[in-house]
Amino acid sequence: METRTITIEFLSPAFPGDAQQNAAWRTPPFKAQLRQWWRVVMAARGLTLADIRLQEGQLFGEAAGNSGRQSRVRLRLRGPRAWKLGTLREWVSKDSRQRMASGSGRRMFAGDVYLGYGPLQPKGAVLSASAAIASGESGELRLAWPRQEPGADGIDPALGLMHRLGTVGGRSRNGWGSYALVAGAPTVDLAAYRVDWREAIGREWVHGIGADDRGLLLWWTPAEGSWEALVGRLARLRAELCSEAGPLRPLMSYPVTKRSQPGWDQAARVPNTLRFKVVRDGHGKLRAQVAHLPCRPEWRLWKELSPTQQREFTHLWRQAHELLDEQLERVAS
């Protein structure tokens, strides 16, 4: 058996809910992360989606009626944090709670609430349900898996991708639940997982990190002294991206407040393929990172779009890349 012991530290508050929707240190969110990034590793090796799903079921387990397969990958939390509930209930920060104008400036909002709407109450940085896991909390995760299982050699690089790109819990694509593997993280060359973004948006699933002629579609902000300041900056950036999208806004992420898309029902979901994350750079400074992991909406939603919307999907993301290039620095792999 291969084994790894890894220390995980949260760099921004996290909302990984348990069965009662309480934020808690649990293994399932990290196992889901491992599976997600393992698929990207396998795609980079040229496997088809069908082959990836087959190997994933054999390695990570699958539910198939009465003939389900148990996972061969074991995860266990160790130490005082294991399976403990979060303790962070509120914060007061002028950095994260900068008030910003929306639209024409008639409506104002706080940055942290804008990025955390749902887990956070609209009138303040107070949790709408239970406490969150605080930034700075750390825990130890132990992993074990059979060395000879097909696809097992993809676990180490998947852990490396988790460290560079992963977030967990509610609103994690907005930068909440950012974590670092501060001890035991394998190094990974992100360039090995680059995909041409124009080709990638023709598929329905994430299979790599977007890239253009300038390199990876991976950016970061200048260093800041706190996660709160970075959340405020990300909120302003996301508001600008949404504003620039105009009528194509539902194709960036969906649902959208007070805006519907013809042909899409209430169950329609389009996760944002721009991933926000708080990271530490090589000097130990905190930065906010933006990565584009491009794909298009699932077929049942895509086919309901007008021909014009389908054609302009590429324009939507090219425009977003241009805005990010204007405001942020590209990250080398």
MILUM-947819 format. One record per residue (C-alpha): residue number from 1; residue in three letters; x, y, z. Coordinates in steps of 0.1 Angstrom, whole numbers, plus 5000, padded with zeros to 4 digits. Example, Ala and Ser with C-alpha at 12.3 -4.5 7.8 and 13.67 -1.06 7.14 Angstrom:
# MILUM-947819
+-----+-----+------+-------+------+
!   n ! res ! east ! north !   up !
+-----+-----+------+-------+------+
!   1 ! ala ! 5123 !  4955 ! 5078 !
!   2 ! ser ! 5137 !  4989 ! 5071 !
+-----+-----+------+-------+------+
# end
This chain:
# MILUM-947819
+-----+-----+------+-------+------+
!   n ! res ! east ! north !   up !
+-----+-----+------+-------+------+
!   1 ! met ! 5000 !  5000 ! 5000 !
!   2 ! glu ! 5011 !  5036 ! 4993 !
!   3 ! thr ! 5006 !  5060 ! 5022 !
!   4 ! arg ! 5008 !  5097 ! 5026 !
!   5 ! thr ! 5004 !  5120 ! 5056 !
!   6 ! ile ! 4995 !  5155 ! 5047 !
!   7 ! thr ! 4988 !  5186 ! 5067 !
!   8 ! ile ! 4960 !  5208 ! 5054 !
!   9 ! glu ! 4957 !  5245 ! 5064 !
!  10 ! phe ! 4927 !  5267 ! 5055 !
!  11 ! leu ! 4937 !  5301 ! 5041 !
!  12 ! ser ! 4901 !  5314 ! 5040 !
!  13 ! pro ! 4870 !  5305 ! 5061 !
!  14 ! ala ! 4854 !  5273 ! 5049 !
!  15 ! phe ! 4818 !  5260 ! 5048 !
!  16 ! pro ! 4821 !  5222 ! 5042 !
!  17 ! gly ! 4787 !  5211 ! 5055 !
!  18 ! asp ! 4779 !  5178 ! 5072 !
!  19 ! ala ! 4745 !  5161 ! 5071 !
!  20 ! gln ! 4731 !  5188 ! 5093 !
!  21 ! gln ! 4747 !  5215 ! 5072 !
!  22 ! asn ! 4772 !  5223 ! 5099 !
!  23 ! ala ! 4807 !  5232 ! 5088 !
!  24 ! ala ! 4830 !  5205 ! 5101 !
!  25 ! trp ! 4864 !  5188 ! 5095 !
!  26 ! arg ! 4854 !  5157 ! 5074 !
!  27 ! thr ! 4870 !  5134 ! 5049 !
!  28 ! pro ! 4843 !  5134 ! 5022 !
!  29 ! pro ! 4850 !  5169 ! 5009 !
!  30 ! phe ! 4887 !  5161 ! 5005 !
!  31 ! lys ! 4880 !  5127 ! 4989 !
!  32 ! ala ! 4857 !  5145 ! 4964 !
!  33 ! gln ! 4886 !  5170 ! 4957 !
!  34 ! leu ! 4910 !  5141 ! 4951 !
!  35 ! arg ! 4886 !  5124 ! 4926 !
!  36 ! gln ! 4880 !  5157 ! 4908 !
!  37 ! trp ! 4917 !  5165 ! 4903 !
!  38 ! trp ! 4925 !  5128 ! 4896 !
!  39 ! arg ! 4902 !  5130 ! 4866 !
!  40 ! val ! 4922 !  5160 ! 4853 !
!  41 ! val ! 4954 !  5140 ! 4856 !
!  42 ! met ! 4939 !  5110 ! 4837 !
!  43 ! ala ! 4926 !  5133 ! 4810 !
!  44 ! ala ! 4960 !  5148 ! 4805 !
!  45 ! arg ! 4973 !  5112 ! 4799 !
!  46 ! gly ! 4949 !  5109 ! 4770 !
!  47 ! leu ! 4922 !  5087 ! 4785 !
!  48 ! thr ! 4887 !  5090 ! 4772 !
!  49 ! leu ! 4858 !  5100 ! 4796 !
!  50 ! ala ! 4845 !  5064 ! 4795 !
!  51 ! asp ! 4880 !  5050 ! 4805 !
!  52 ! ile ! 4883 !  5076 ! 4832 !
!  53 ! arg ! 4850 !  5067 ! 4847 !
!  54 ! leu ! 4858 !  5030 ! 4846 !
!  55 ! gln ! 4891 !  5034 ! 4864 !
!  56 ! glu ! 4876 !  5059 ! 4888 !
!  57 ! gly ! 4850 !  5034 ! 4898 !
!  58 ! gln ! 4876 !  5007 ! 4904 !
!  59 ! leu ! 4899 !  5030 ! 4924 !
!  60 ! phe ! 4875 !  5052 ! 4943 !
!  61 ! gly ! 4844 !  5030 ! 4944 !
!  62 ! glu ! 4810 !  5035 ! 4929 !
!  63 ! ala ! 4773 !  5029 ! 4937 !
!  64 ! ala ! 4756 !  5005 ! 4913 !
!  65 ! gly ! 4725 !  4991 ! 4929 !
!  66 ! asn ! 4735 !  4959 ! 4948 !
!  67 ! ser ! 4768 !  4955 ! 4929 !
!  68 ! gly ! 4785 !  4987 ! 4941 !
!  69 ! arg ! 4823 !  4987 ! 4945 !
!  70 ! gln ! 4841 !  4998 ! 4977 !
!  71 ! ser ! 4867 !  5025 ! 4974 !
!  72 ! arg ! 4903 !  5013 ! 4974 !
!  73 ! val ! 4915 !  5047 ! 4986 !
!  74 ! arg ! 4913 !  5053 ! 5023 !
!  75 ! leu ! 4913 !  5088 ! 5039 !
!  76 ! arg ! 4914 !  5095 ! 5076 !
!  77 ! leu ! 4916 !  5127 ! 5096 !
!  78 ! arg ! 4939 !  5126 ! 5126 !
!  79 ! gly ! 4946 !  5149 ! 5155 !
!  80 ! pro ! 4923 !  5173 ! 5176 !
!  81 ! arg ! 4906 !  5187 ! 5145 !
!  82 ! ala ! 4892 !  5154 ! 5132 !
!  83 ! trp ! 4855 !  5156 ! 5127 !
!  84 ! lys ! 4852 !  5188 ! 5148 !
!  85 ! leu ! 4827 !  5215 ! 5140 !
!  86 ! gly ! 4839 !  5250 ! 5130 !
!  87 ! thr ! 4840 !  5277 ! 5156 !
!  88 ! leu ! 4841 !  5309 ! 5135 !
!  89 ! arg ! 4807 !  5327 ! 5138 !
!  90 ! glu ! 4813 !  5362 ! 5126 !
!  91 ! trp ! 4840 !  5387 ! 5117 !
!  92 ! val ! 4843 !  5424 ! 5114 !
!  93 ! ser ! 4868 !  5435 ! 5088 !
!  94 ! lys ! 4870 !  5468 ! 5069 !
!  95 ! asp ! 4890 !  5449 ! 5043 !
!  96 ! ser ! 4865 !  5423 ! 5034 !
!  97 ! arg ! 4835 !  5445 ! 5040 !
!  98 ! gln ! 4842 !  5473 ! 5017 !
!  99 ! arg ! 4810 !  5485 ! 5002 !
! 100 ! met ! 4808 !  5485 ! 4964 !
! 101 ! ala ! 4784 !  5497 ! 4938 !
! 102 ! ser ! 4764 !  5473 ! 4917 !
! 103 ! gly ! 4751 !  5480 ! 4882 !
! 104 ! ser ! 4746 !  5518 ! 4879 !
! 105 ! gly ! 4756 !  5524 ! 4915 !
! 106 ! arg ! 4721 !  5524 ! 4929 !
! 107 ! arg ! 4726 !  5492 ! 4949 !
! 108 ! met ! 4754 !  5487 ! 4974 !
! 109 ! phe ! 4768 !  5455 ! 4988 !
! 110 ! ala ! 4796 !  5442 ! 5010 !
! 111 ! gly ! 4823 !  5421 ! 4993 !
! 112 ! asp ! 4824 !  5392 ! 5017 !
! 113 ! val ! 4786 !  5388 ! 5016 !
! 114 ! tyr ! 4786 !  5392 ! 4978 !
! 115 ! leu ! 4809 !  5362 ! 4975 !
! 116 ! gly ! 4794 !  5342 ! 5003 !
! 117 ! tyr ! 4757 !  5349 ! 4998 !
! 118 ! gly ! 4739 !  5319 ! 5013 !
! 119 ! pro ! 4764 !  5309 ! 5040 !
! 120 ! leu ! 4765 !  5346 ! 5051 !
! 121 ! gln ! 4737 !  5368 ! 5061 !
! 122 ! pro ! 4730 !  5397 ! 5038 !
! 123 ! lys ! 4733 !  5423 ! 5066 !
! 124 ! gly ! 4767 !  5413 ! 5079 !
! 125 ! ala ! 4795 !  5388 ! 5081 !
! 126 ! val ! 4775 !  5366 ! 5104 !
! 127 ! leu ! 4769 !  5330 ! 5094 !
! 128 ! ser ! 4733 !  5323 ! 5084 !
! 129 ! ala ! 4735 !  5288 ! 5098 !
! 130 ! ser ! 4763 !  5273 ! 5119 !
! 131 ! ala ! 4799 !  5284 ! 5124 !
! 132 ! ala ! 4826 !  5281 ! 5097 !
! 133 ! ile ! 4860 !  5266 ! 5099 !
! 134 ! ala ! 4884 !  5296 ! 5105 !
! 135 ! ser ! 4913 !  5306 ! 5083 !
! 136 ! gly ! 4945 !  5293 ! 5099 !
! 137 ! glu ! 4930 !  5261 ! 5112 !
! 138 ! ser ! 4949 !  5230 ! 5102 !
! 139 ! gly ! 4945 !  5192 ! 5103 !
! 140 ! glu ! 4963 !  5161 ! 5094 !
! 141 ! leu ! 4950 !  5138 ! 5066 !
! 142 ! arg ! 4963 !  5103 ! 5061 !
! 143 ! leu ! 4958 !  5085 ! 5028 !
! 144 ! ala ! 4964 !  5049 ! 5017 !
! 145 ! trp ! 4958 !  5031 ! 4984 !
! 146 ! pro ! 4970 !  5000 ! 4966 !
! 147 ! arg ! 5001 !  5007 ! 4946 !
! 148 ! gln ! 4992 !  4984 ! 4916 !
! 149 ! glu ! 4956 !  4995 ! 4911 !
! 150 ! pro ! 4951 !  5011 ! 4876 !
! 151 ! gly ! 4952 !  5048 ! 4879 !
! 152 ! ala ! 4969 !  5047 ! 4914 !
! 153 ! asp ! 4999 !  5065 ! 4901 !
! 154 ! gly ! 4977 !  5095 ! 4894 !
! 155 ! ile ! 4970 !  5102 ! 4931 !
! 156 ! asp ! 5002 !  5120 ! 4938 !
! 157 ! pro ! 4998 !  5145 ! 4910 !
! 158 ! ala ! 4962 !  5149 ! 4919 !
! 159 ! leu ! 4973 !  5160 ! 4954 !
! 160 ! gly ! 4996 !  5185 ! 4938 !
! 161 ! leu ! 4967 !  5199 ! 4918 !
! 162 ! met ! 4946 !  5201 ! 4949 !
! 163 ! his ! 4973 !  5222 ! 4966 !
! 164 ! arg ! 4976 !  5246 ! 4937 !
! 165 ! leu ! 4940 !  5249 ! 4927 !
! 166 ! gly ! 4916 !  5232 ! 4952 !
! 167 ! thr ! 4890 !  5247 ! 4975 !
! 168 ! val ! 4862 !  5230 ! 4995 !
! 169 ! gly ! 4827 !  5237 ! 5008 !
! 170 ! gly ! 4800 !  5261 ! 5001 !
! 171 ! arg ! 4808 !  5290 ! 4977 !
! 172 ! ser ! 4842 !  5274 ! 4972 !
! 173 ! arg ! 4845 !  5286 ! 4936 !
! 174 ! asn ! 4843 !  5322 ! 4950 !
! 175 ! gly ! 4874 !  5316 ! 4971 !
! 176 ! trp ! 4859 !  5303 ! 5004 !
! 177 ! gly ! 4875 !  5271 ! 5017 !
! 178 ! ser ! 4909 !  5278 ! 5001 !
! 179 ! tyr ! 4934 !  5255 ! 5015 !
! 180 ! ala ! 4971 !  5246 ! 5012 !
! 181 ! leu ! 4988 !  5213 ! 5017 !
! 182 ! val ! 5015 !  5227 ! 5039 !
! 183 ! ala ! 5033 !  5194 ! 5046 !
! 184 ! gly ! 5034 !  5165 ! 5022 !
! 185 ! ala ! 5021 !  5181 ! 4990 !
! 186 ! pro ! 5038 !  5167 ! 4959 !
! 187 ! thr ! 5051 !  5192 ! 4934 !
! 188 ! val ! 5033 !  5194 ! 4901 !
! 189 ! asp ! 5040 !  5212 ! 4868 !
! 190 ! leu ! 5008 !  5229 ! 4859 !
! 191 ! ala ! 5019 !  5232 ! 4822 !
! 192 ! ala ! 5014 !  5194 ! 4819 !
! 193 ! tyr ! 4976 !  5200 ! 4824 !
! 194 ! arg ! 4971 !  5228 ! 4800 !
! 195 ! val ! 4944 !  5227 ! 4773 !
! 196 ! asp ! 4935 !  5251 ! 4746 !
! 197 ! trp ! 4905 !  5270 ! 4761 !
! 198 ! arg ! 4888 !  5273 ! 4727 !
! 199 ! glu ! 4888 !  5236 ! 4723 !
! 200 ! ala ! 4879 !  5229 ! 4759 !
! 201 ! ile ! 4847 !  5249 ! 4758 !
! 202 ! gly ! 4834 !  5224 ! 4733 !
! 203 ! arg ! 4833 !  5197 ! 4761 !
! 204 ! glu ! 4809 !  5194 ! 4790 !
! 205 ! trp ! 4835 !  5184 ! 4816 !
! 206 ! val ! 4866 !  5200 ! 4831 !
! 207 ! his ! 4897 !  5182 ! 4817 !
! 208 ! gly ! 4925 !  5207 ! 4821 !
! 209 ! ile ! 4937 !  5242 ! 4829 !
! 210 ! gly ! 4928 !  5266 ! 4801 !
! 211 ! ala ! 4956 !  5282 ! 4781 !
! 212 ! asp ! 4960 !  5306 ! 4752 !
! 213 ! asp ! 4990 !  5319 ! 4733 !
! 214 ! arg ! 5003 !  5338 ! 4763 !
! 215 ! gly ! 5003 !  5307 ! 4786 !
! 216 ! leu ! 4981 !  5293 ! 4813 !
! 217 ! leu ! 4948 !  5311 ! 4821 !
! 218 ! leu ! 4960 !  5315 ! 4857 !
! 219 ! trp ! 4963 !  5349 ! 4874 !
! 220 ! trp ! 4969 !  5363 ! 4908 !
! 221 ! thr ! 4966 !  5396 ! 4926 !
! 222 ! pro ! 4993 !  5416 ! 4944 !
! 223 ! ala ! 5001 !  5403 ! 4978 !
! 224 ! glu ! 4979 !  5414 ! 5008 !
! 225 ! gly ! 4983 !  5410 ! 5045 !
! 226 ! ser ! 4950 !  5391 ! 5051 !
! 227 ! trp ! 4924 !  5369 ! 5035 !
! 228 ! glu ! 4899 !  5396 ! 5042 !
! 229 ! ala ! 4916 !  5420 ! 5019 !
! 230 ! leu ! 4918 !  5394 ! 4992 !
! 231 ! val ! 4881 !  5385 ! 4995 !
! 232 ! gly ! 4873 !  5422 ! 4990 !
! 233 ! arg ! 4894 !  5424 ! 4959 !
! 234 ! leu ! 4879 !  5392 ! 4945 !
! 235 ! ala ! 4844 !  5405 ! 4951 !
! 236 ! arg ! 4851 !  5436 ! 4930 !
! 237 ! leu ! 4867 !  5416 ! 4903 !
! 238 ! arg ! 4837 !  5392 ! 4901 !
! 239 ! ala ! 4813 !  5421 ! 4900 !
! 240 ! glu ! 4832 !  5435 ! 4870 !
! 241 ! leu ! 4833 !  5402 ! 4852 !
! 242 ! cys ! 4796 !  5398 ! 4856 !
! 243 ! ser ! 4789 !  5433 ! 4844 !
! 244 ! glu ! 4811 !  5429 ! 4814 !
! 245 ! ala ! 4792 !  5397 ! 4804 !
! 246 ! gly ! 4760 !  5417 ! 4799 !
! 247 ! pro ! 4732 !  5395 ! 4784 !
! 248 ! leu ! 4755 !  5365 ! 4783 !
! 249 ! arg ! 4758 !  5366 ! 4821 !
! 250 ! pro ! 4737 !  5334 ! 4826 !
! 251 ! leu ! 4763 !  5315 ! 4806 !
! 252 ! met ! 4791 !  5324 ! 4830 !
! 253 ! ser ! 4773 !  5309 ! 4860 !
! 254 ! tyr ! 4736 !  5301 ! 4868 !
! 255 ! pro ! 4712 !  5308 ! 4885 !
! 256 ! val ! 4715 !  5345 ! 4884 !
! 257 ! thr ! 4695 !  5367 ! 4909 !
! 258 ! lys ! 4664 !  5383 ! 4892 !
! 259 ! arg ! 4674 !  5370 ! 4858 !
! 260 ! ser ! 4662 !  5339 ! 4840 !
! 261 ! gln ! 4673 !  5321 ! 4809 !
! 262 ! pro ! 4646 !  5310 ! 4784 !
! 263 ! gly ! 4643 !  5273 ! 4781 !
! 264 ! trp ! 4661 !  5266 ! 4814 !
! 265 ! asp ! 4640 !  5252 ! 4844 !
! 266 ! gln ! 4645 !  5258 ! 4881 !
! 267 ! ala ! 4669 !  5229 ! 4884 !
! 268 ! ala ! 4693 !  5245 ! 4858 !
! 269 ! arg ! 4729 !  5249 ! 4871 !
! 270 ! val ! 4760 !  5263 ! 4854 !
! 271 ! pro ! 4789 !  5263 ! 4878 !
! 272 ! asn ! 4814 !  5291 ! 4872 !
! 273 ! thr ! 4845 !  5278 ! 4854 !
! 274 ! leu ! 4865 !  5306 ! 4869 !
! 275 ! arg ! 4879 !  5293 ! 4902 !
! 276 ! phe ! 4889 !  5318 ! 4929 !
! 277 ! lys ! 4914 !  5308 ! 4956 !
! 278 ! val ! 4935 !  5323 ! 4983 !
! 279 ! val ! 4971 !  5311 ! 4979 !
! 280 ! arg ! 5006 !  5316 ! 4994 !
! 281 ! asp ! 5032 !  5326 ! 4969 !
! 282 ! gly ! 5068 !  5315 ! 4970 !
! 283 ! his ! 5076 !  5341 ! 4996 !
! 284 ! gly ! 5048 !  5331 ! 5019 !
! 285 ! lys ! 5027 !  5361 ! 5010 !
! 286 ! leu ! 4989 !  5357 ! 5006 !
! 287 ! arg ! 4975 !  5364 ! 4971 !
! 288 ! ala ! 4941 !  5358 ! 4954 !
! 289 ! gln ! 4943 !  5335 ! 4924 !
! 290 ! val ! 4920 !  5331 ! 4895 !
! 291 ! ala ! 4921 !  5300 ! 4873 !
! 292 ! his ! 4900 !  5292 ! 4842 !
! 293 ! leu ! 4891 !  5255 ! 4839 !
! 294 ! pro ! 4870 !  5258 ! 4807 !
! 295 ! cys ! 4840 !  5237 ! 4796 !
! 296 ! arg ! 4805 !  5245 ! 4784 !
! 297 ! pro ! 4771 !  5239 ! 4800 !
! 298 ! glu ! 4757 !  5204 ! 4799 !
! 299 ! trp ! 4739 !  5194 ! 4767 !
! 300 ! arg ! 4704 !  5197 ! 4780 !
! 301 ! leu ! 4710 !  5234 ! 4788 !
! 302 ! trp ! 4733 !  5241 ! 4758 !
! 303 ! lys ! 4707 !  5229 ! 4732 !
! 304 ! glu ! 4682 !  5254 ! 4746 !
! 305 ! leu ! 4704 !  5284 ! 4738 !
! 306 ! ser ! 4698 !  5305 ! 4708 !
! 307 ! pro ! 4724 !  5301 ! 4679 !
! 308 ! thr ! 4736 !  5336 ! 4687 !
! 309 ! gln ! 4743 !  5327 ! 4723 !
! 310 ! gln ! 4761 !  5296 ! 4713 !
! 311 ! arg ! 4783 !  5316 ! 4689 !
! 312 ! glu ! 4790 !  5343 ! 4714 !
! 313 ! phe ! 4801 !  5318 ! 4741 !
! 314 ! thr ! 4836 !  5321 ! 4729 !
! 315 ! his ! 4834 !  5359 ! 4729 !
! 316 ! leu ! 4822 !  5358 ! 4765 !
! 317 ! trp ! 4853 !  5341 ! 4778 !
! 318 ! arg ! 4877 !  5360 ! 4755 !
! 319 ! gln ! 4864 !  5392 ! 4770 !
! 320 ! ala ! 4868 !  5378 ! 4806 !
! 321 ! his ! 4904 !  5368 ! 4798 !
! 322 ! glu ! 4911 !  5403 ! 4785 !
! 323 ! leu ! 4897 !  5419 ! 4817 !
! 324 ! leu ! 4918 !  5396 ! 4839 !
! 325 ! asp ! 4949 !  5404 ! 4819 !
! 326 ! glu ! 4943 !  5441 ! 4824 !
! 327 ! gln ! 4940 !  5438 ! 4862 !
! 328 ! leu ! 4960 !  5409 ! 4873 !
! 329 ! glu ! 4994 !  5392 ! 4867 !
! 330 ! arg ! 4997 !  5359 ! 4849 !
! 331 ! val ! 5011 !  5330 ! 4870 !
! 332 ! ala ! 5039 !  5309 ! 4855 !
! 333 ! ser ! 5034 !  5271 ! 4859 !
+-----+-----+------+-------+------+
# end
